[in-house]
Amino acid sequence: MKTKGYAALKVNYIAAVAGVDKKMIYTYFGGIDGLIDEYILTQDYWSKATSDTVMPVIEDGGREFVKGMLTSQYDYVFKNKEAQKLLLWRLSESRKSLKKMTDIQEENGEFIFKYITDPNFGESSDEFRSVMAIMVSGLYYLNMYASLNGDVFCGINLNTSEGREKIKKAVSFVTDACYDNLQDTK
Protein backbone atom coordinates (compact mmCIF):
# COMPACT_ATOMS: atom_id res chain seq x y z
CA MET A 1 0.00 0.00 0.00
CA LYS A 2 2.73 2.43 0.94
CA THR A 3 4.82 1.98 -2.20
CA LYS A 4 2.39 0.87 -4.91
CA GLY A 5 -1.05 1.90 -3.69
CA TYR A 6 -4.16 -0.20 -3.27
CA ALA A 7 -4.15 -1.48 -6.86
CA ALA A 8 -1.11 -3.62 -6.06
CA LEU A 9 -2.79 -5.45 -3.18
CA LYS A 10 -2.73 -8.92 -4.69
CA VAL A 11 -1.95 -12.10 -2.76
CA ASN A 12 1.01 -13.11 -4.92
CA TYR A 13 2.62 -9.66 -4.71
CA ILE A 14 2.10 -9.33 -0.95
CA ALA A 15 3.48 -12.82 -0.33
CA ALA A 16 6.54 -12.09 -2.47
CA VAL A 17 7.26 -8.78 -0.72
CA ALA A 18 6.70 -10.35 2.72
CA GLY A 19 8.86 -13.34 1.79
CA VAL A 20 6.19 -15.87 2.76
CA ASP A 21 4.17 -18.48 0.98
CA LYS A 22 0.80 -17.09 -0.11
CA LYS A 23 -0.85 -19.96 1.79
CA MET A 24 0.13 -18.11 4.98
CA ILE A 25 -2.13 -15.21 4.01
CA TYR A 26 -5.04 -17.61 3.60
CA THR A 27 -4.20 -19.49 6.80
CA TYR A 28 -3.90 -16.43 9.06
CA PHE A 29 -6.26 -13.97 7.40
CA GLY A 30 -8.65 -16.09 5.33
CA GLY A 31 -7.42 -14.41 2.15
CA ILE A 32 -6.70 -10.97 0.81
CA ASP A 33 -9.89 -9.41 2.22
CA GLY A 34 -9.04 -10.53 5.75
CA LEU A 35 -5.51 -9.21 5.42
CA ILE A 36 -6.78 -5.91 4.05
CA ASP A 37 -9.35 -5.70 6.87
CA GLU A 38 -6.58 -6.04 9.45
CA TYR A 39 -4.42 -3.49 7.67
CA ILE A 40 -7.25 -0.99 7.31
CA LEU A 41 -8.11 -1.15 10.98
CA THR A 42 -4.51 -0.34 11.89
CA GLN A 43 -4.51 2.81 9.75
CA ASP A 44 -7.90 4.43 10.30
CA TYR A 45 -8.16 7.12 12.97
CA TRP A 46 -11.89 6.83 13.70
CA SER A 47 -11.87 3.02 13.83
CA LYS A 48 -9.42 3.30 16.72
CA ALA A 49 -11.71 5.68 18.59
CA THR A 50 -13.60 2.98 20.48
CA SER A 51 -15.80 3.28 23.50
CA ASP A 52 -12.91 1.91 25.56
CA THR A 53 -10.67 4.84 24.63
CA VAL A 54 -12.95 7.85 24.23
CA MET A 55 -14.92 8.24 27.43
CA PRO A 56 -13.87 11.74 28.45
CA VAL A 57 -14.96 13.94 31.30
CA ILE A 58 -17.97 15.68 29.75
CA GLU A 59 -18.68 18.49 32.19
CA ASP A 60 -18.47 20.88 29.21
CA GLY A 61 -20.81 18.76 27.08
CA GLY A 62 -17.87 17.35 25.15
CA ARG A 63 -16.66 20.70 23.78
CA GLU A 64 -12.94 20.21 24.44
CA PHE A 65 -13.17 16.52 23.60
CA VAL A 66 -14.65 17.31 20.14
CA LYS A 67 -11.95 19.90 19.46
CA GLY A 68 -9.27 17.42 20.49
CA MET A 69 -10.68 14.57 18.39
CA LEU A 70 -10.99 16.73 15.27
CA THR A 71 -7.52 18.26 15.53
CA SER A 72 -6.00 14.86 16.34
CA GLN A 73 -7.71 13.39 13.27
CA TYR A 74 -6.38 16.29 11.19
CA ASP A 75 -2.81 15.67 12.40
CA TYR A 76 -3.10 11.89 12.07
CA VAL A 77 -4.22 11.95 8.46
CA PHE A 78 -1.61 14.59 7.58
CA LYS A 79 1.21 12.39 8.90
CA ASN A 80 -0.17 9.06 7.69
CA LYS A 81 0.10 8.60 3.93
CA GLU A 82 -1.50 5.15 4.14
CA ALA A 83 -4.56 6.66 5.83
CA GLN A 84 -4.78 9.16 2.97
CA LYS A 85 -4.60 6.35 0.43
CA LEU A 86 -7.32 4.45 2.29
CA LEU A 87 -9.57 7.50 2.14
CA LEU A 88 -9.02 7.81 -1.60
CA TRP A 89 -9.53 4.09 -2.06
CA ARG A 90 -12.80 4.21 -0.15
CA LEU A 91 -14.06 6.95 -2.47
CA SER A 92 -13.01 5.19 -5.65
CA GLU A 93 -13.91 1.54 -5.11
CA SER A 94 -16.63 -0.47 -3.42
CA ARG A 95 -15.01 -3.17 -1.33
CA LYS A 96 -16.27 -5.22 1.62
CA SER A 97 -13.28 -4.39 3.83
CA LEU A 98 -13.65 -0.66 3.14
CA LYS A 99 -17.37 -0.86 3.93
CA LYS A 100 -16.46 -2.59 7.18
CA MET A 101 -14.12 0.29 8.05
CA THR A 102 -16.91 2.78 7.35
CA ASP A 103 -19.34 0.78 9.49
CA ILE A 104 -16.88 0.71 12.42
CA GLN A 105 -16.33 4.46 12.06
CA GLU A 106 -20.07 5.05 12.15
CA GLU A 107 -20.52 2.81 15.21
CA ASN A 108 -17.78 4.65 17.07
CA GLY A 109 -19.13 8.01 15.95
CA GLU A 110 -22.61 7.02 17.07
CA PHE A 111 -21.22 6.18 20.51
CA ILE A 112 -19.59 9.61 20.74
CA PHE A 113 -22.75 11.38 19.61
CA LYS A 114 -25.18 9.36 21.72
CA TYR A 115 -23.27 9.48 24.99
CA ILE A 116 -21.20 12.65 24.78
CA THR A 117 -22.65 15.33 22.50
CA ASP A 118 -26.35 14.51 21.94
CA PRO A 119 -27.23 14.98 25.64
CA ASN A 120 -25.73 18.46 25.39
CA PHE A 121 -27.51 19.46 22.17
CA GLY A 122 -30.88 17.77 22.68
CA GLU A 123 -33.23 18.73 19.87
CA SER A 124 -30.35 20.43 18.04
CA SER A 125 -28.23 17.28 17.94
CA ASP A 126 -28.94 16.69 14.23
CA GLU A 127 -27.64 20.17 13.43
CA PHE A 128 -24.50 19.49 15.45
CA ARG A 129 -24.01 16.13 13.69
CA SER A 130 -24.37 17.88 10.34
CA VAL A 131 -21.66 20.39 11.23
CA MET A 132 -19.41 17.54 12.39
CA ALA A 133 -19.95 15.72 9.08
CA ILE A 134 -18.74 18.80 7.24
CA MET A 135 -15.80 19.25 9.62
CA VAL A 136 -14.57 15.64 9.47
CA SER A 137 -14.88 15.39 5.69
CA GLY A 138 -13.38 18.86 5.21
CA LEU A 139 -10.35 17.98 7.33
CA TYR A 140 -9.89 14.78 5.34
CA TYR A 141 -10.08 16.73 2.10
CA LEU A 142 -7.65 19.45 3.18
CA ASN A 143 -5.05 16.84 4.11
CA MET A 144 -5.41 14.92 0.87
CA TYR A 145 -5.36 18.11 -1.15
CA ALA A 146 -2.17 19.28 0.57
CA SER A 147 -0.55 15.90 0.04
CA LEU A 148 -1.54 15.36 -3.58
CA ASN A 149 -2.33 18.64 -5.31
CA GLY A 150 -0.64 21.57 -3.70
CA ASP A 151 0.18 23.57 -0.66
CA VAL A 152 -2.28 26.45 -0.75
CA PHE A 153 -6.04 26.25 -0.27
CA CYS A 154 -8.05 29.47 0.23
CA GLY A 155 -4.77 31.31 0.63
CA ILE A 156 -3.57 29.10 3.50
CA ASN A 157 -0.46 26.99 3.07
CA LEU A 158 -1.61 23.65 4.46
CA ASN A 159 1.90 22.19 4.55
CA THR A 160 3.30 24.72 7.02
CA SER A 161 2.85 24.64 10.77
CA GLU A 162 1.43 28.18 10.61
CA GLY A 163 -1.17 27.20 8.04
CA ARG A 164 -2.12 24.05 9.91
CA GLU A 165 -2.55 26.03 13.12
CA LYS A 166 -4.93 28.38 11.30
CA ILE A 167 -7.06 25.37 10.33
CA LYS A 168 -7.00 24.11 13.92
CA LYS A 169 -8.09 27.52 15.18
CA ALA A 170 -10.96 27.41 12.69
CA VAL A 171 -11.94 23.96 14.03
CA SER A 172 -11.99 25.42 17.52
CA PHE A 173 -13.99 28.44 16.36
CA VAL A 174 -16.65 26.37 14.57
CA THR A 175 -16.90 23.94 17.50
CA ASP A 176 -17.30 26.83 19.95
CA ALA A 177 -19.94 28.39 17.70
CA CYS A 178 -21.90 25.12 17.78
CA TYR A 179 -21.65 24.86 21.54
CA ASP A 180 -22.56 28.51 22.02
CA ASN A 181 -25.50 28.55 19.59
CA LEU A 182 -26.96 25.06 19.34
CA GLN A 183 -27.09 23.89 22.95
CA ASP A 184 -30.36 22.52 24.22
CA THR A 185 -32.08 25.21 26.27
CA LYS A 186 -34.23 22.82 28.31
Summary of the structure (lengths in Angstrom):
residues: 186
radius of gyration: 18.8
end to end distance: 49.9
largest distance: 62.7
contacts: 516
relative contact order: 0.12
helix: 74%
strand: 2%
